[in-house]
Amino acid sequence: MTLEKNGQIHPSWQAVIGEEFAKPYMQVLRAFLRQEKAAGKIIYPAGPLIFNAFNHTPFEQVKVVIIGQDPYHGPGQAHGLSFSVPSGIALPPSLQNIFKEIASDLGLQMSGSGDLTPWANQGVLLLNATLTVEQAKAGSHQGRGWETFTDAAIAALNARREGLLFVLWGSYAQKKGAFIDTHKHRVLKSPHPSPLSAHRVFFGNHQFSIINQYLTQQGHTPIDWRV
């Protein structure tokens, strides 16, 4: 499985984090993925979709960053955008809760599709910390190098951009985003939208309207959250 062929990661991201592909940790990660595939293991998402978040949201167009943990590990679910599933796939519980909060906060009715590509195309970087996973094994590719790569992406945004909004749901995302410069950027924290924690102030936190108010203050077009 190749990880940096031309066209797999948007040129704007290649310019700021492209050097990561030549580093030893990425060579180890590449070898691990090859071995897993050679052993007949099913890896999600499909190779061309691994960098979907970067390809739909070029570096200079990022306005909001929503950090997830792992890709979904069920058939047909993962397509390279955190919390998103392709249209026609049943909504995972966390995404159902995200949509409930959007409906409550903004009064929007969603279509039933869980494909968040429209968000990505408006400048919402839907970034998982780990970009691949083995089928039916949540967290199976954690600690293999992806976290270093996605840390580099977040660090580049933190250093080279200003006025971004980072959305950190749950303790994992909050630890990953702990180094973000809050003098340059806005950081929103809340419990994770998982059914295990959504009742602890994820519901009713009005983060989607807060995001749009902040973007308007920054002179940006607010996000149309309908899908």
N, C-alpha and C positions, 0 to 999 in steps of 0.2 A: 504494500500500500504506500503510494507516494504521498507526500504531504506538502509539496511546495511547487508543483508543476505550474507553468504559466497558465493563468486563468483560474487557478484554484483559490487564490487569495487576491483581493482587490489591490490594484497597484498603489493606492493611497496607503493601505496598510503595509504592503510590501516595503514601502519607502521608510516606514517608521519602526517596524519590528521584523523586517525581512532577515536581519542578521541572526535572529533566533534559530532559523532553520539550519544554520551551519554549526550550531553549538553542540557539544557532546551529548547533552541531555536529550536533544531532539533526535540525534542519531540512535541513541538507545531506545527512545520511544518508537521510532520508525522500525527498528529491528523487532521490538516486542509485537507491534501490530502485524508485521509480516509473519512472525511465528504463530500468532493466534489464528490468523487466516489459514496458514498452511496446515494447522491442526484441525481445520474444519469448523472452527468456532464462528458463529454468526455475530458480526460486529455492527452496531448501530451508531450513527446513521450511515447510510451508504457513502462511500468515499467522496463523490462529488459534492455532498452536502455537509461535510465536516466543517467547512469554513463559511457556511451559509450566513451566519450573523455578520461576518466581516464583509461579505460580498453584497449584501443588501443594504448595509449602512456604512458607506465610505467614511474614512477617518474624519475628514473635515465636515461631514454632514451629521455627525453624532451630536444629539442634544440631550438625550436621556440614556442612562445605562441601567438596565435591570439585570442583576447578577443571579444566576441560578447555580445549581450544583452539578448535576449529571444529566445527560440525555435520558429520555424515557427508554426503558429497556424492553418494551413489548413490541410485537410485530407492527410495522406501519406507523409507529408513533413518532419517533425521532426524525427531525429534519433540519437540525442544526440551529434552531432558535430556542432559547430557554423558555420554558412553560408552554410552548406552542406545539400543536399537532396538525398534520395536514387535514384539509377539509374532508369530511366523511368519516373521520376517526372519532370515536366517543371521547367526550371531554374528560380528562383526568380530574380527580377531586380538587386539586389545587387551582386548576384553571377554572373550574366551576365557581370556586370561591372568589377568584379574581373578578369574574364576570358579575357575580352577585354584588360585589362592592362597587363596581363601575355603575351598575344599574341603580344602586342606592345613592351613590355620590352624585352622579351626573344625569340620572333619569334616562339612560340610554338602554334600549332593548337590543340585545345581540342576536345575530342571525342563527345561532346554533353551531356555526363553524368555529373550530378552535385554531384556525390558521392565523397567526399573528403577523404574517408577512406585511400587511398594510401598516402595522406599527413600525416595523423595521424600515420600511421604505420612507417613513416620515422622520427618521432620525433616532429611533429607539433601538439602541444596541442591546439585543437579547442574548446575553453572553453567559454560557455555562462555564463553570470553572474547569470542568473536565469535558473534553469534546467528543469522546467515544465511550462506548460501554459494550460489554458482552450481553447477548440476549439473555433475559431472565435473571441477570445477576447485577442488581443495583450496586453502584460503587466499585465495580470490578476493575475499572481502569484508573482509580484514584491512586495518587502516589507514583505514577509512571512518567510524569514530566509535563502533562498538560497544564497543571496548576502554575508551573513556572512560565509557560508560554502566555497564559491568560493574565497572569500578574504583569507581564511585560506590556501587554496591551493596555491594561488599566493604568499602569505607570506612565505610558506614553500619553494617554489622554489627560492624566493628572498634570503632567509637566508641560505639555505643548498646547493645551487648550485652556480656555477660561469660561466660567459661567455654565458649566455642565451640571446636570442633576443626576446624582447617583442614588439608586433605589436599592436598599439593602434589606431584604426580607429574611429574618431569621438569623441565628447566631453564626452560621457558617458564612453567609454573605457579609455580615458585619465584621467578622474577623478578616475576611479577604479584602475588604475595603477600608481597613483601619488606618492605612497610611494616606488616604485621600486628603488633600489640603482643603480644609473647610473655609479658608480665607479666599480661595479662588473658586470653589465650587459649593453647591448645595448638596447635602447628604440627608436623605430621608431614611429613617429606620423604623421597622415595625416587626411584630411577629411574622412568621412565615404563613402563607395562605393555606398550608396544609390543614386538613380537618382536625389534626391533633393540636393546632395552635391558633387557628384563625379567630376563634372566639376571644382570644386575648388581645384585643384592640387592633387586629387587622381589619375586622369589620368595624365600620364607623370611623376609620382614620382619615377619610376624605383625601387620600394621597393623590388621587388622579386629578381632582380639581386643584390641589396645591401645586402639582406639577405644571398644569396649564397656566396658573396664575404666575408662577415663576418664569416660565418661558415667555409669557407676554411682557413681563417686567424686563426681561433680557432682550426684548425686541425681536423675538422669534415667533413664528406661527405656532399656536398651541396644537397639541396632538388631537386628531379625531380618533377616539378610542373605539369607535364602532367597527365590528368585523362581522 
